[in-house]
Amino acid sequence: MLDFGEAPHPPARARRFHGMLERKDNTLKFTPFDSEENPMQPRFLPVEDVSEFYVFGGIRASSSLYNFLGQEDIAVHFFDILYPL
């Protein structure tokens, strides 16, 4: 799950999905994938509205994206937490 900086841990019934995070001009585009790896509706986030990301689960991103996030002082926090089924 990708948490857009709202809490340091996921809600009790967090959805588990993987996604792809990419830069589109000066906007961040997050595309979640369902359990069969089909892309779902993307979410666009203006860079100026993001201060940090909390990543719970898998995410696809390029090193150039992380470089861009660093230039914009946007922290990315990764958590490796196993949730009971």
N, CA and C atoms as an extended XYZ file, in Angstrom:
255
Properties=species:S:1:pos:R:3:atomname:S:1:resname:S:1:resid:I:1 pbc="F F F"
N         0.843       -1.176        0.000 N   MET     1
C         0.000        0.000        0.000 CA  MET     1
C         0.880        1.228        0.000 C   MET     1
N         0.511        2.192       -0.714 N   LEU     2
C         1.222        3.460       -0.709 CA  LEU     2
C         0.385        4.444        0.070 C   LEU     2
N         0.955        4.959        1.149 N   ASP     3
C         0.261        5.922        1.996 CA  ASP     3
C         0.832        7.286        1.646 C   ASP     3
N         0.022        8.222        1.291 N   PHE     4
C         0.488        9.512        0.801 CA  PHE     4
C         0.836       10.484        1.923 C   PHE     4
N         1.500        9.999        2.970 N   GLY     5
C         2.012       10.863        4.012 CA  GLY     5
C         1.015       11.203        5.094 C   GLY     5
N        -0.060       10.461        5.197 N   GLU     6
C        -1.095       10.801        6.160 CA  GLU     6
C        -0.859       10.168        7.525 C   GLU     6
N        -0.113        9.066        7.601 N   ALA     7
C         0.100        8.386        8.877 CA  ALA     7
C         1.387        7.581        8.799 C   ALA     7
N         2.059        7.378        9.932 N   PRO     8
C         3.299        6.608        9.907 CA  PRO     8
C         3.071        5.109        9.844 C   PRO     8
N         1.846        4.646        9.883 N   HIS     9
C         1.538        3.226        9.751 CA  HIS     9
C         0.184        3.071        9.062 C   HIS     9
N        -0.056        1.917        8.435 N   PRO    10
C        -1.300        1.757        7.675 CA  PRO    10
C        -2.502        1.551        8.576 C   PRO    10
N        -3.692        1.839        8.083 N   PRO    11
C        -4.896        1.550        8.849 CA  PRO    11
C        -5.021        0.056        9.101 C   PRO    11
N        -5.818       -0.324       10.074 N   ALA    12
C        -5.950       -1.721       10.471 CA  ALA    12
C        -6.335       -2.617        9.306 C   ALA    12
N        -7.182       -2.156        8.412 N   ARG    13
C        -7.619       -2.976        7.285 CA  ARG    13
C        -7.037       -2.437        5.980 C   ARG    13
N        -5.736       -2.215        5.973 N   ALA    14
C        -5.085       -1.648        4.795 CA  ALA    14
C        -5.193       -2.601        3.612 C   ALA    14
N        -5.438       -2.030        2.440 N   ARG    15
C        -5.445       -2.823        1.218 CA  ARG    15
C        -4.005       -3.081        0.818 C   ARG    15
N        -3.737       -4.299        0.416 N   ARG    16
C        -2.397       -4.639       -0.038 CA  ARG    16
C        -2.404       -4.697       -1.557 C   ARG    16
N        -1.657       -3.839       -2.178 N   PHE    17
C        -1.498       -3.901       -3.622 CA  PHE    17
C        -0.155       -3.315       -3.983 C   PHE    17
N         0.281       -3.629       -5.139 N   HIS    18
C         1.530       -3.096       -5.645 CA  HIS    18
C         1.195       -2.007       -6.645 C   HIS    18
N         2.151       -1.163       -6.901 N   GLY    19
C         1.899       -0.104       -7.851 CA  GLY    19
C         3.174        0.391       -8.495 C   GLY    19
N         2.990        1.359       -9.364 N   MET    20
C         4.106        1.975      -10.054 CA  MET    20
C         4.045        3.479       -9.811 C   MET    20
N         5.174        4.044       -9.428 N   LEU    21
C         5.279        5.473       -9.195 CA  LEU    21
C         6.218        6.038      -10.246 C   LEU    21
N         5.767        7.072      -10.931 N   GLU    22
C         6.598        7.678      -11.969 CA  GLU    22
C         6.377        9.185      -12.018 C   GLU    22
N         7.347        9.851      -12.632 N   ARG    23
C         7.262       11.298      -12.805 CA  ARG    23
C         6.624       11.600      -14.149 C   ARG    23
N         5.678       12.517      -14.141 N   LYS    24
C         5.050       12.988      -15.383 CA  LYS    24
C         5.135       14.506      -15.313 C   LYS    24
N         6.125       15.089      -15.986 N   ASP    25
C         6.450       16.516      -15.866 CA  ASP    25
C         6.769       16.807      -14.399 C   ASP    25
N         6.078       17.722      -13.754 N   ASN    26
C         6.309       17.981      -12.328 CA  ASN    26
C         5.167       17.436      -11.484 C   ASN    26
N         4.587       16.360      -11.944 N   THR    27
C         3.522       15.678      -11.223 CA  THR    27
C         3.955       14.237      -11.018 C   THR    27
N         3.558       13.650       -9.908 N   LEU    28
C         3.830       12.240       -9.656 CA  LEU    28
C         2.596       11.441      -10.036 C   LEU    28
N         2.808       10.342      -10.714 N   LYS    29
C         1.702        9.477      -11.143 CA  LYS    29
C         1.865        8.135      -10.444 C   LYS    29
N         0.863        7.759       -9.656 N   PHE    30
C         0.864        6.457       -9.007 CA  PHE    30
C        -0.215        5.600       -9.655 C   PHE    30
N         0.194        4.450      -10.189 N   THR    31
C        -0.739        3.511      -10.808 CA  THR    31
C        -0.754        2.235       -9.981 C   THR    31
N        -1.839        1.967       -9.250 N   PRO    32
C        -1.922        0.708       -8.498 CA  PRO    32
C        -2.240       -0.455       -9.425 C   PRO    32
N        -1.872       -1.658       -8.986 N   PHE    33
C        -2.181       -2.886       -9.713 CA  PHE    33
C        -3.029       -3.774       -8.826 C   PHE    33
N        -4.003       -4.453       -9.422 N   ASP    34
C        -4.824       -5.382       -8.644 CA  ASP    34
C        -4.046       -6.687       -8.433 C   ASP    34
N        -4.678       -7.660       -7.812 N   SER    35
C        -4.000       -8.915       -7.468 CA  SER    35
C        -3.540       -9.700       -8.693 C   SER    35
N        -4.123       -9.424       -9.859 N   GLU    36
C        -3.698      -10.090      -11.085 CA  GLU    36
C        -2.748       -9.221      -11.911 C   GLU    36
N        -2.203       -8.180      -11.283 N   GLU    37
C        -1.251       -7.266      -11.927 CA  GLU    37
C        -1.857       -6.448      -13.059 C   GLU    37
N        -3.166       -6.226      -13.022 N   ASN    38
C        -3.816       -5.351      -13.994 CA  ASN    38
C        -3.776       -3.928      -13.466 C   ASN    38
N        -3.397       -2.950      -14.297 N   PRO    39
C        -3.361       -1.561      -13.821 CA  PRO    39
C        -4.756       -1.042      -13.495 C   PRO    39
N        -4.840       -0.289      -12.421 N   MET    40
C        -6.092        0.336      -12.010 CA  MET    40
C        -6.010        1.829      -12.330 C   MET    40
N        -7.005        2.586      -11.939 N   GLN    41
C        -7.060        4.022      -12.215 CA  GLN    41
C        -5.864        4.738      -11.572 C   GLN    41
N        -5.049        5.461      -12.356 N   PRO    42
C        -3.906        6.168      -11.774 CA  PRO    42
C        -4.341        7.377      -10.946 C   PRO    42
N        -3.488        7.753      -10.045 N   ARG    43
C        -3.706        8.926       -9.195 CA  ARG    43
C        -2.558        9.896       -9.447 C   ARG    43
N        -2.880       11.146       -9.726 N   PHE    44
C        -1.867       12.161      -10.018 CA  PHE    44
C        -1.704       13.058       -8.799 C   PHE    44
N        -0.448       13.291       -8.426 N   LEU    45
C        -0.127       14.072       -7.233 CA  LEU    45
C         0.821       15.205       -7.602 C   LEU    45
N         0.395       16.457       -7.475 N   PRO    46
C         1.315       17.570       -7.736 CA  PRO    46
C         2.477       17.526       -6.741 C   PRO    46
N         3.694       17.685       -7.231 N   VAL    47
C         4.889       17.599       -6.390 CA  VAL    47
C         4.811       18.567       -5.214 C   VAL    47
N         4.276       19.752       -5.435 N   GLU    48
C         4.238       20.749       -4.355 CA  GLU    48
C         3.279       20.361       -3.224 C   GLU    48
N         2.415       19.359       -3.448 N   ASP    49
C         1.479       18.909       -2.410 CA  ASP    49
C         1.994       17.699       -1.632 C   ASP    49
N         3.188       17.206       -1.960 N   VAL    50
C         3.726       15.995       -1.330 CA  VAL    50
C         4.974       16.351       -0.542 C   VAL    50
N         5.005       15.941        0.737 N   SER    51
C         6.204       16.155        1.536 CA  SER    51
C         6.937       14.851        1.807 C   SER    51
N         6.203       13.722        1.829 N   GLU    52
C         6.831       12.430        2.022 CA  GLU    52
C         5.873       11.314        1.628 C   GLU    52
N         6.448       10.138        1.393 N   PHE    53
C         5.684        8.944        1.065 CA  PHE    53
C         5.955        7.884        2.116 C   PHE    53
N         4.937        7.125        2.455 N   TYR    54
C         5.070        5.938        3.290 CA  TYR    54
C         4.669        4.759        2.407 C   TYR    54
N         5.589        3.851        2.166 N   VAL    55
C         5.346        2.732        1.261 CA  VAL    55
C         5.228        1.453        2.078 C   VAL    55
N         4.056        0.844        2.033 N   PHE    56
C         3.783       -0.426        2.694 CA  PHE    56
C         3.477       -1.433        1.597 C   PHE    56
N         4.447       -2.224        1.198 N   GLY    57
C         4.247       -3.163        0.112 CA  GLY    57
C         5.191       -2.854       -1.029 C   GLY    57
N         4.917       -3.432       -2.173 N   GLY    58
C         5.801       -3.276       -3.313 CA  GLY    58
C         5.469       -2.056       -4.150 C   GLY    58
N         6.513       -1.500       -4.748 N   ILE    59
C         6.327       -0.357       -5.647 CA  ILE    59
C         7.399       -0.436       -6.736 C   ILE    59
N         7.013       -0.099       -7.932 N   ARG    60
C         7.958       -0.026       -9.047 CA  ARG    60
C         8.290        1.445       -9.268 C   ARG    60
N         9.569        1.741       -9.317 N   ALA    61
C        10.012        3.113       -9.565 CA  ALA    61
C        11.444        3.066      -10.079 C   ALA    61
N        11.838        4.084      -10.798 N   SER    62
C        13.196        4.140      -11.337 CA  SER    62
C        14.106        4.949      -10.416 C   SER    62
N        15.396        4.746      -10.568 N   SER    63
C        16.346        5.511       -9.757 CA  SER    63
C        16.275        6.998      -10.094 C   SER    63
N        15.931        7.337      -11.336 N   SER    64
C        15.807        8.752      -11.688 CA  SER    64
C        14.621        9.395      -10.953 C   SER    64
N        13.574        8.608      -10.666 N   LEU    65
C        12.453        9.141       -9.888 CA  LEU    65
C        12.918        9.455       -8.469 C   LEU    65
N        13.674        8.534       -7.854 N   TYR    66
C        14.161        8.786       -6.496 CA  TYR    66
C        15.111        9.981       -6.462 C   TYR    66
N        15.890       10.159       -7.524 N   ASN    67
C        16.756       11.333       -7.625 CA  ASN    67
C        15.906       12.604       -7.665 C   ASN    67
N        14.850       12.593       -8.460 N   PHE    68
C        13.934       13.740       -8.543 CA  PHE    68
C        13.279       14.015       -7.189 C   PHE    68
N        12.817       12.963       -6.504 N   LEU    69
C        12.203       13.149       -5.185 CA  LEU    69
C        13.206       13.757       -4.210 C   LEU    69
N        14.462       13.330       -4.287 N   GLY    70
C        15.503       13.910       -3.429 CA  GLY    70
C        15.733       15.387       -3.729 C   GLY    70
N        15.733       15.753       -4.998 N   GLN    71
C        15.896       17.164       -5.368 CA  GLN    71
C        14.744       18.008       -4.854 C   GLN    71
N        13.565       17.402       -4.749 N   GLU    72
C        12.380       18.112       -4.257 CA  GLU    72
C        12.193       17.969       -2.744 C   GLU    72
N        13.181       17.376       -2.061 N   ASP    73
C        13.132       17.147       -0.609 CA  ASP    73
C        11.909       16.349       -0.176 C   ASP    73
N        11.557       15.341       -0.964 N   ILE    74
C        10.444       14.455       -0.641 CA  ILE    74
C        11.029       13.141       -0.135 C   ILE    74
N        10.797       12.849        1.133 N   ALA    75
C        11.313       11.624        1.742 CA  ALA    75
C        10.426       10.441        1.372 C   ALA    75
N        11.056        9.274        1.228 N   VAL    76
C        10.323        8.034        0.960 CA  VAL    76
C        10.682        7.054        2.063 C   VAL    76
N         9.673        6.546        2.776 N   HIS    77
C         9.861        5.605        3.880 CA  HIS    77
C         9.310        4.253        3.448 C   HIS    77
N        10.133        3.204        3.558 N   PHE    78
C         9.716        1.855        3.190 CA  PHE    78
C         9.534        1.024        4.454 C   PHE    78
N         8.454        0.256        4.500 N   PHE    79
C         8.168       -0.619        5.628 CA  PHE    79
C         7.964       -2.029        5.108 C   PHE    79
N         8.583       -2.978        5.762 N   ASP    80
C         8.449       -4.378        5.401 CA  ASP    80
C         7.656       -5.047        6.513 C   ASP    80
N         6.336       -4.962        6.397 N   ILE    81
C         5.434       -5.466        7.426 CA  ILE    81
C         4.581       -6.562        6.825 C   ILE    81
N         4.473       -7.676        7.532 N   LEU    82
C         3.581       -8.747        7.093 CA  LEU    82
C         2.252       -8.602        7.793 C   LEU    82
N         1.177       -8.601        7.029 N   TYR    83
C        -0.158       -8.474        7.583 CA  TYR    83
C        -0.812       -9.845        7.630 C   TYR    83
N        -1.560      -10.142        8.685 N   PRO    84
C        -2.277      -11.428        8.700 CA  PRO    84
C        -3.356      -11.439        7.623 C   PRO    84
N        -3.591      -12.599        7.049 N   LEU    85
C        -4.607      -12.699        5.993 CA  LEU    85
C        -6.001      -12.670        6.552 C   LEU    85
